[in-house]
Amino acid sequence: MSNLPILIADDQRDVLEALRMMLKAEGLACVTVSDPEAAVAAVKRQHFACALLDLNYSRDTTSGREGIELIQQLRTLEAQLPIVVMTAWGTIDLAVQAMRHGAADFVEKPWDNHRLLTILRNQIALGQAQRRVAQLDAENSYLRGDEAEGFIAQSKAMQPVLEMIRRVGPSDANVLITGDNGTGKGVIAKHLHEASRRSDRPFIKVNMGGVPEHLFEAEMFGHVKGAFTDAKSDRVGRFEVADGGTLFLDEIGNIPPSQQPKLLRVLEDHELERVGSSRTLQVDVRVVSATNADLAALVSSGGFRKDLLFRLNTVEIRLPPLRERREDIAALTAHYLARFGERYGRPELRVAPSALRQLEAYHWPGNVRELGHLVERAVLMTVGDTIEDFVLDPSLPPVAKAAGALAADDATIEQAEEAMIRNALDRTGGNVLKAAGLLGLSRGALYRRLEKYGLRGD
């Protein structure tokens, strides 16, 4: 139950005392007030788990107007506050009016203790659930910014990540994001940028594994015309482009040892020179790095500088693998289904509960990236409006590539599906049962497709 008190508003002192004693005996705290003005002031002052309101406060008044107006005021102040109204027997129509204006339930006077407690507990629980949903929506909206990248983080394992982003995002601290391949480290880096005071400045990503060692300085710091054979014009490096913003160094563990001192110098002094120039440039860049490597082990083996690691990981955020955050799989699947359904003209597609259970039980070696690829492939391959199963066999990438090539050539969905079936039959020597297993289909479903495309299997 909630630790917040219940607000009780009634103009009769004996009613307030009776309710207070009853709730106290049940371990429920309350705040009592005797008029609408005091109730409004109380809600402005603190949060409540629920409000229990009388509908009439002035002597000889039975219209309920005061109570209706109070409900409307409280709804304006706190839309998530559950409200239960009390009304005298025989005026149920007044309770119905109150519910039309925002009350969640009602109880008659004189009340039955058991029924009243049941109503209050139900409304308190409902209020807690609604506040939690609103909090999660706000967190995800805050982290997504204007780019709906599908950052789903409702699982318990992701809460430390959310908390770290909230705490360090607004700062200029360098952050190191660690985690397995495909966990979404780049998405986290972008959200750190969006949560910072630099959000209106550039966010520049560099894949350190893709920068050749002999071009490292030119890529990162820039060069002037004539600095080397192919330098036919001046070039601005990544640090300069990111000036005032955030530089995301992905796969930081792949930076060659010979280039690490040069990166360290920029991080320490915020200064650099373009290749071929003696002019020192000042740069104001926040660095966010990511790796799936064990940098501590690399430091021990001499493959990574210890002082560089200290500069990079002022704060470290560990991103858990998808197998540790299974509660997010359903929401991630829905996100990718919406994205790819729109992309490929399949907005009607749905995922069968059995297929979702299949995803939730999978070990996810490729993490979120693998889930996105699986859903995309299913959107392309599914016949009908329901995805009944997913192809989870890790031996199928060649099939996926073939289907992807067909899609790139503007082939129809039927052509892509036929190509996948032919491929599976070839790999299994025409064995329908084995081919169905590779494709994630039942034998009957595959036979229907064989008949559709005029194919044969053993």
C-alpha positions in Angstrom: 0.0 0.0 0.0 1.0 3.6 -0.4 2.8 5.5 2.4 0.9 8.6 1.4 -2.0 9.6 3.7 -5.7 9.7 2.6 -7.4 13.1 2.5 -10.8 13.2 4.1 -13.1 16.2 3.7 -16.4 16.5 5.6 -18.2 19.3 7.5 -19.3 16.9 10.3 -16.7 16.5 13.0 -18.0 13.2 14.2 -17.8 11.8 10.7 -14.2 12.9 10.4 -13.3 11.3 13.8 -15.1 8.0 13.0 -13.3 7.7 9.7 -9.9 8.6 11.2 -10.3 6.0 13.9 -11.3 3.3 11.4 -8.4 4.0 9.1 -6.0 4.2 12.0 -7.0 0.7 13.0 -6.2 -0.5 9.5 -2.8 1.1 9.5 -3.8 3.9 7.1 -2.9 7.5 7.8 -5.2 10.4 7.0 -5.5 14.1 7.0 -8.9 15.5 7.8 -10.4 18.9 6.7 -13.9 20.4 7.2 -14.4 22.5 4.1 -13.4 22.7 0.4 -11.0 25.5 0.9 -9.0 23.5 3.4 -9.0 20.5 1.1 -7.6 22.5 -1.8 -4.9 24.0 0.5 -4.0 20.5 1.7 -3.5 19.2 -1.9 -1.4 22.2 -2.8 0.8 21.4 0.3 1.3 17.7 -0.2 0.5 14.5 -2.1 -2.2 12.1 -1.1 -2.8 8.5 -1.9 -6.5 9.1 -2.3 -9.2 11.7 -1.4 -12.5 10.8 0.3 -14.9 13.8 -0.1 -18.3 14.7 1.1 -20.5 16.4 -1.6 -22.2 19.0 0.7 -20.6 21.3 3.2 -23.0 24.2 3.9 -25.9 23.7 6.3 -29.1 22.5 4.7 -27.5 22.1 1.3 -28.1 18.9 -0.7 -27.3 20.0 -4.2 -23.8 18.6 -4.2 -22.6 21.7 -6.1 -19.8 22.4 -3.5 -18.5 18.8 -3.8 -18.6 18.9 -7.6 -16.6 22.1 -7.7 -14.1 20.7 -5.2 -13.6 17.6 -7.4 -12.9 19.9 -10.4 -10.4 22.0 -8.4 -8.5 18.9 -7.1 -8.5 17.4 -10.6 -6.8 20.6 -11.9 -4.2 20.5 -9.1 -3.4 16.8 -9.3 -4.9 14.8 -12.2 -3.6 11.4 -10.9 -5.3 11.8 -7.5 -8.0 9.1 -7.0 -11.3 10.6 -5.6 -14.0 8.8 -3.8 -17.2 10.7 -2.9 -19.6 10.1 0.0 -23.3 10.7 -0.5 -26.4 10.2 1.6 -28.6 7.2 0.8 -31.1 7.9 -1.9 -29.0 10.4 -3.9 -27.2 8.0 -6.2 -27.8 10.3 -9.1 -25.6 12.9 -7.4 -22.8 10.4 -7.1 -23.2 9.7 -10.8 -22.8 13.4 -11.5 -19.7 13.4 -9.3 -18.2 10.5 -11.3 -18.8 12.3 -14.5 -16.7 15.2 -13.2 -13.8 13.0 -12.1 -14.7 11.0 -9.1 -13.5 7.3 -9.4 -16.1 5.7 -7.0 -18.6 6.5 -4.4 -19.9 5.2 -1.0 -23.2 5.8 0.7 -23.8 7.2 4.1 -24.0 5.6 6.5 -21.1 3.5 5.1 -20.3 -0.1 5.5 -16.7 -0.3 6.8 -15.7 -3.3 4.8 -17.0 -1.8 1.5 -15.4 1.6 2.2 -12.0 0.0 3.0 -12.2 -2.1 -0.2 -13.0 0.9 -2.3 -10.2 3.0 -0.8 -7.6 0.2 -1.1 -8.5 -0.4 -4.7 -8.3 3.3 -5.6 -5.0 3.7 -3.7 -3.5 0.7 -5.7 -4.9 2.1 -9.0 -3.4 5.6 -8.2 0.0 4.0 -7.5 -0.1 2.1 -10.8 -1.1 5.3 -12.7 1.6 7.3 -11.1 4.2 4.6 -12.0 3.1 4.6 -15.7 3.3 8.4 -15.8 6.8 8.3 -14.3 8.0 5.7 -16.9 6.5 7.7 -19.7 8.2 10.9 -18.5 11.5 9.1 -18.1 11.4 7.7 -21.6 10.2 10.9 -23.1 12.9 12.8 -21.3 15.6 10.4 -22.5 14.2 10.2 -26.1 14.0 13.9 -26.7 12.7 14.6 -30.1 14.1 11.5 -31.7 11.9 8.5 -31.0 14.8 6.0 -31.0 12.9 3.4 -29.1 14.8 3.6 -25.8 12.8 1.1 -23.7 13.9 1.0 -20.1 11.2 -0.3 -17.8 13.0 -3.3 -16.5 14.6 -3.4 -13.0 18.0 -4.0 -14.6 17.7 -0.7 -16.5 16.8 1.5 -13.6 20.5 2.1 -12.5 21.2 3.2 -16.1 18.2 5.6 -16.0 19.4 7.0 -12.7 23.0 7.5 -13.9 21.8 9.3 -17.1 19.6 11.6 -14.9 22.5 12.3 -12.6 25.4 12.8 -15.0 23.6 13.7 -18.2 23.4 17.4 -17.4 27.1 17.5 -16.4 30.2 17.8 -18.6 31.7 14.6 -17.1 33.3 12.2 -19.5 31.4 8.9 -19.5 32.4 5.4 -20.4 29.6 3.1 -21.5 30.3 -0.6 -21.2 28.3 -3.6 -22.4 28.0 -6.4 -24.9 27.7 -5.8 -28.6 24.2 -4.8 -29.6 23.0 -3.6 -26.2 22.4 0.0 -27.4 25.5 1.8 -26.2 25.2 4.4 -29.0 21.6 5.1 -28.0 22.7 5.8 -24.4 25.4 8.1 -25.6 22.9 10.1 -27.7 20.6 10.4 -24.7 23.4 11.6 -22.5 24.0 14.3 -25.0 20.3 15.3 -25.2 20.2 15.5 -21.4 23.1 17.9 -21.3 23.5 21.6 -21.7 25.1 20.8 -25.0 22.0 19.3 -26.5 21.7 22.1 -29.1 25.3 21.6 -30.2 26.8 18.8 -32.4 26.7 15.1 -31.5 29.6 13.5 -33.4 30.1 9.7 -33.5 33.4 8.1 -34.4 33.8 4.3 -34.8 37.4 4.0 -33.5 37.6 0.5 -34.9 37.1 1.9 -38.4 39.8 4.6 -38.3 43.1 3.4 -39.9 46.1 4.0 -37.6 47.9 6.1 -40.2 44.8 8.4 -40.6 44.0 8.7 -36.9 45.4 12.2 -36.4 43.9 13.5 -39.6 40.5 12.1 -38.8 40.4 13.2 -35.2 42.3 16.5 -35.3 42.1 17.5 -39.0 44.8 18.5 -41.4 45.9 21.4 -43.6 46.4 21.4 -47.3 49.6 19.8 -48.3 50.2 18.1 -45.0 50.6 14.8 -46.8 50.2 13.4 -50.3 46.4 13.2 -50.4 45.8 16.4 -48.4 44.5 18.4 -51.3 42.6 20.9 -49.0 42.2 21.8 -45.4 40.0 19.4 -43.4 38.3 19.9 -40.0 38.8 17.0 -37.6 36.1 15.3 -35.5 37.1 17.2 -32.3 36.6 20.6 -34.0 33.3 19.5 -35.5 32.1 18.5 -32.1 33.3 21.8 -30.4 30.7 22.8 -27.9 29.0 19.5 -28.1 29.6 15.8 -27.5 32.1 13.5 -29.2 31.1 9.8 -29.0 34.1 7.5 -29.4 32.6 4.1 -30.1 34.7 0.9 -29.7 37.3 2.9 -27.8 39.2 -0.3 -26.9 40.3 -0.5 -30.6 42.4 2.7 -30.5 46.0 1.9 -31.4 48.5 2.2 -28.5 50.6 4.6 -30.6 47.7 7.0 -30.9 46.5 6.9 -27.3 48.9 9.6 -26.0 47.6 12.0 -28.6 44.0 11.5 -27.6 45.1 11.8 -23.9 46.7 15.2 -24.5 43.5 16.6 -26.1 41.4 15.3 -23.1 43.8 16.8 -20.6 44.6 20.2 -22.2 41.6 20.7 -24.5 44.1 21.7 -27.2 45.1 20.2 -30.6 46.9 21.0 -33.8 45.8 20.0 -37.2 48.2 17.7 -39.0 50.7 20.0 -40.9 49.9 23.0 -38.8 51.6 24.6 -35.7 48.6 26.6 -34.7 47.1 25.4 -31.4 43.3 25.2 -31.3 41.2 25.2 -28.2 38.2 22.8 -28.2 35.4 22.4 -25.7 34.2 18.8 -26.1 32.5 16.4 -23.8 33.7 12.8 -24.6 31.4 9.8 -24.2 33.1 6.5 -25.0 31.8 2.9 -25.4 33.3 -0.5 -25.5 32.6 -4.2 -25.1 36.2 -4.9 -24.3 37.6 -5.4 -20.8 39.7 -2.2 -20.6 41.1 -3.1 -17.2 42.5 -6.3 -18.7 43.9 -4.3 -21.6 45.6 -1.9 -19.1 47.1 -4.9 -17.3 48.4 -6.3 -20.6 49.8 -3.0 -21.7 47.3 -2.6 -24.6 45.6 0.5 -23.1 47.0 3.4 -21.1 45.8 3.6 -17.5 45.9 7.4 -17.5 43.7 7.5 -20.6 41.2 5.1 -19.0 41.0 7.5 -16.0 40.3 10.4 -18.3 37.6 8.5 -20.2 35.7 7.0 -17.3 35.0 9.8 -14.9 31.7 7.9 -14.7 31.0 4.4 -16.0 27.6 3.2 -17.1 27.2 -0.6 -17.6 24.5 -1.5 -20.0 23.0 -4.9 -19.2 22.5 -7.5 -22.0 19.0 -8.2 -23.1 18.9 -11.5 -21.3 19.1 -9.5 -18.0 16.2 -7.2 -18.9 13.6 -9.6 -20.3 10.7 -7.4 -19.0 11.6 -5.0 -21.8 11.4 -7.5 -24.6 7.6 -7.1 -25.2 7.9 -3.3 -25.4 11.0 -3.5 -27.7 9.2 -5.9 -29.9 6.2 -3.6 -30.2 8.5 -0.7 -31.0 10.3 -2.6 -33.8 7.1 -4.0 -35.1 5.7 -0.5 -35.5 8.8 0.8 -37.1 9.3 -1.9 -39.7 5.6 -2.4 -40.2 5.4 1.2 -41.4 8.6 0.9 -43.4 7.4 -2.2 -45.3 3.8 -1.4 -45.6 2.7 -4.0 -43.0 1.0 -1.9 -40.3 -1.6 -4.6 -39.6 0.9 -7.1 -38.3 0.6 -8.4 -34.8 2.7 -10.8 -32.7 1.1 -14.0 -31.4 1.4 -14.5 -27.6 3.3 -17.8 -28.3 5.8 -16.0 -30.5 6.4 -13.3 -27.8 7.0 -16.1 -25.2 9.5 -17.5 -27.7 11.4 -14.2 -27.7 11.2 -13.9 -23.9 12.8 -17.3 -23.5 15.6 -16.8 -26.0 19.2 -16.2 -24.8 19.9 -13.2 -27.1 23.5 -13.4 -28.0 23.1 -10.4 -30.3 21.0 -8.4 -27.7 18.7 -5.6 -28.8 20.3 -5.3 -32.2 19.5 -9.0 -32.9 15.9 -8.5 -31.7 15.5 -5.6 -34.2 16.8 -7.8 -37.1 14.5 -10.7 -36.1 11.4 -8.5 -36.1 12.4 -6.8 -39.4 12.9 -10.2 -41.0 9.5 -11.4 -39.6 7.8 -8.4 -41.0 9.2 -9.1 -44.4 8.5 -12.9 -44.3 5.2 -13.2 -42.5 2.1 -14.2 -44.6 -1.1 -13.1 -43.0 -1.5 -10.5 -40.2 0.0 -12.4 -37.3 3.6 -13.3 -36.6 3.3 -16.8 -35.2 7.0 -17.6 -34.6 10.5 -16.1 -35.1 13.6 -17.6 -36.7 16.0 -17.8 -33.8 18.5 -20.3 -35.2 21.9 -18.5 -35.3 22.9 -20.5 -38.4 20.6 -18.4 -40.6 22.4 -15.1 -41.3 23.1 -16.2 -44.9 19.3 -16.5 -45.5 18.7 -13.1 -43.9 21.3 -11.6 -46.2 19.7 -13.1 -49.2 16.3 -11.7 -48.1 17.9 -8.4 -47.5 19.4 -8.4 -50.9 16.0 -9.1 -52.5 14.4 -6.3 -50.5 17.1 -3.9 -51.6 16.3 -4.8 -55.2 12.7 -3.9 -54.6 11.6 -7.5 -54.8 8.1 -8.4 -53.5 7.6 -9.9 -50.1 6.5 -13.2 -51.8 9.8 -13.3 -53.8 11.8 -12.8 -50.6 9.9 -15.5 -48.8 10.3 -17.9 -51.7 14.1 -17.2 -51.7 14.3 -18.0 -48.0 12.4 -21.3 -48.4 14.5 -22.4 -51.4 17.6 -21.6 -49.4 16.4 -23.6 -46.4 15.5 -26.6 -48.6 18.9 -26.5 -50.2 20.7 -26.4 -46.9 18.7 -29.4 -45.6 18.8 -31.5 -48.7 15.1 -31.0 -49.2 14.1 -32.2 -45.8 10.8 -30.4 -45.1 10.9 -31.0 -41.3 14.5 -29.7 -40.9 13.7 -26.8 -43.3 10.7 -25.8 -41.2 12.9 -25.8 -38.1 15.4 -23.5 -39.7 12.6 -21.2 -40.9 10.9 -21.2 -37.5 7.7 -22.6 -39.1 5.5 -25.5 -38.3 5.7 -28.4 -40.9 2.1 -27.6 -42.0 2.8 -23.9 -42.5 5.8 -24.8 -44.6 3.8 -27.3 -46.7 1.3 -24.6 -47.4 4.0 -22.3 -48.6 5.6 -25.0 -50.8 2.3 -25.5 -52.5 1.9 -21.8 -52.9 5.2 -21.4 -54.7 5.2 -24.7 -56.5 8.1 -26.1 -54.6 8.8 -29.7 -53.5 10.5 -31.2 -50.5 11.0 -34.7 -49.1 
